[in-house]
């Protein structure tokens, strides 16, 4: 097992990882920018190293500084959290070259999944169902028209290097295709320095369903069931649940089994998430994330398994603490992402939190790094906390969620809490009847 883990992140996820390390008796080092000197994870860590000024590229993305912090403190492993360097293959390779363990998969696996064309090709080879579309990159318009004609309109043009919902364009008819292809390519070139794009069928009313997988480092793979993350705004997840209200046990174990076998065949090590669109009973792979997800706590709530413990165990060569048959799904869990944003316009609302009171009681978990008097720096993501609620079934979970949202107090800044208070009383949400476009349509109606 590791002696000392350096946590290369900030906010709630830095605290989340720190908690797992403490439970396992592992010393912790956190790195932080000058803007985060007062952050909770800095206060609670055994050691901390300031690695630079507020902009992420000078601090949380500064590989040299982070490696130097490892050497100074003698950390033998790095947990990257999510975002920042968590899917940076070069970072994983550099750490390996310094004999420091990256708590995540190999640089090669990160590289494959970071390139969407390569990821889709790999998924297909491993027997994972994919969205019908071009076999690889598409450059000329004639070829694009031929492929789109074959799969049928509408189609979506996506950037191979894409992320965060950028570089995607929908073409409803052949007339739209030329412009969609050109704009997607120039956006992708500008945003990612790589203008490779591909075409796939545009699904009209899908749900976003993702499977949590783990490779144990010894060639075995398991799945921890799925999460439904269909409630999105601008392709960003807002509310996540496990299990999905749309799947039955048979579908769950079928898609889970396919994913677990794929992970084993790939020889993957650590946590991963295989993302699908789901429509009319069919799954269509869209991408794989090679890290811990923001929404991992809903899976923890229904399985009772600490996924960060498992990541650390696997990275240290100790394998998983569970086998597939030990992983059972109990009840239902929902996560609400609480952002420091206006609940209608979603413009960021940094500032000082004058009062912060979190709900409690049975089935309630709040993961957050903020506190009364905390000043939210304007430089980073606006996520200030996550409310995760568990119940024996979805109805009980929703009842408890409504009560917990009433109890939650965040004064001094605007947050997305009022949005969740509205959603929890909505009939479609109560029925679990929503697709990936539901929230945007709902917000447009409310304006
Ligand atoms: P990113 O990595 O940029 O987040 P994804 O491939 O994960 O890109 O897609 C993000 C979101 O875009 C999906 O959750 C879905 O809402 C939408 N999307 C992607 N591909 C399709 C498709 N073929 N049909 C319909 N919607 C899609």
Boltz pocket constraint, residues with backbone or C-beta under 6 A from the ligand:
constraints:
  - pocket:
      binder: B
      contacts: [[A, 131], [A, 156], [A, 162], [A, 163], [A, 164], [A, 165], [A, 166], [A, 200], [A, 201], [A, 202], [A, 203], [A, 204], [A, 206], [A, 208], [A, 232], [A, 235], [A, 275], [A, 277], [A, 286], [A, 287], [A, 436]]
      max_distance: 6.0
